[in-house]
Amino acid sequence: MPEFEISSHAKDMLTERKIFEEWLWRAIDAPDRTETGADNNMHYIKAIAERDNRFLRVVVNSHVEPYRIVTVFFDRRLRRKK
C-alpha cells in the first residue's frame, strides 16, 4: 500500500464537513468503487453507514509521492442515483 498524506485543504474539509478521518481511511482501504476523475486523480468512493449510507468521495493525487489526499466530501450526485 502506498503512503498517503492529507493536504491542508483536505484537513480543513474534514473539520468543516464533520467527516471523521477514520471514514476517509475506510474509503481508501476498502472502497466500494474507484474512478479516475477528469482531473486524472483517483477517486475512492465508499458508502458510510453512520451517515445514512451517503457516499464519501476521497480525491487522491497518485502522481506524487507520498500520494496526496486532495479533498474529501459526501457526493450528493451519487445519493440521488440510489
C-alpha positions as CSV (number, residue, x, y, z in Angstrom):
1,M,0.0,0.0,0.0
2,P,1.4,3.4,-0.9
3,E,1.9,6.1,1.7
4,F,-0.6,8.9,1.9
5,E,-0.5,12.5,3.2
6,I,-3.5,14.6,3.9
7,S,-3.4,18.1,2.3
8,S,-4.2,21.1,4.5
9,H,-7.3,21.7,2.3
10,A,-8.5,18.1,3.0
11,K,-7.8,18.5,6.7
12,D,-9.9,21.7,6.6
13,M,-12.7,19.9,4.8
14,L,-12.8,17.1,7.3
15,T,-13.4,19.6,10.1
16,E,-15.8,21.8,8.1
17,R,-17.9,19.0,6.8
18,K,-17.8,17.0,10.0
19,I,-16.2,13.9,8.4
20,F,-14.2,11.6,10.6
21,E,-10.7,10.8,9.5
22,E,-11.4,7.2,10.1
23,W,-14.1,7.3,7.3
24,L,-11.5,8.7,4.9
25,W,-9.1,5.8,5.6
26,R,-12.0,3.3,5.3
27,A,-12.8,4.7,1.9
28,I,-9.1,4.4,0.8
29,D,-8.6,0.9,2.4
30,A,-11.8,-0.7,1.2
31,P,-13.6,1.5,-1.4
32,D,-17.0,0.4,-2.8
33,R,-15.5,1.6,-6.1
34,T,-12.8,3.8,-7.6
35,E,-12.8,6.1,-10.6
36,T,-10.2,8.2,-12.4
37,G,-11.5,11.7,-12.5
38,A,-11.3,14.2,-15.3
39,D,-8.5,15.8,-13.3
40,N,-6.6,12.5,-13.6
41,N,-6.8,12.0,-9.8
42,M,-8.0,8.8,-8.2
43,H,-11.5,9.0,-6.6
44,Y,-12.2,6.5,-3.8
45,I,-15.9,6.1,-3.1
46,K,-17.4,4.5,0.0
47,A,-20.9,4.4,1.5
48,I,-20.7,5.4,5.1
49,A,-23.3,3.6,7.3
50,E,-23.0,6.2,10.1
51,R,-24.2,8.9,7.7
52,D,-27.2,7.1,6.2
53,N,-25.1,5.3,3.6
54,R,-24.2,8.6,1.9
55,F,-21.3,8.2,-0.5
56,L,-18.0,9.7,0.7
57,R,-15.6,10.7,-2.1
58,V,-11.9,10.9,-1.4
59,V,-9.9,12.5,-4.2
60,V,-6.2,11.5,-4.2
61,N,-3.4,12.7,-6.4
62,S,-1.5,9.5,-7.1
63,H,1.1,11.2,-9.3
64,V,3.2,12.4,-6.3
65,E,5.0,10.6,-3.5
66,P,3.6,10.2,-1.0
67,Y,0.1,10.2,-2.5
68,R,-1.7,13.4,-1.6
69,I,-5.3,13.4,-0.4
70,V,-6.6,16.5,-2.2
71,T,-10.2,16.8,-0.8
72,V,-13.0,14.8,0.7
73,F,-16.8,15.2,0.5
74,F,-20.1,13.5,0.5
75,D,-21.1,13.2,-3.1
76,R,-24.8,14.3,-3.4
77,R,-24.9,13.3,-7.1
78,L,-24.4,9.7,-6.1
79,R,-27.0,10.0,-3.4
80,R,-29.7,10.9,-5.9
81,K,-29.0,7.8,-8.0
82,K,-29.9,5.4,-5.2
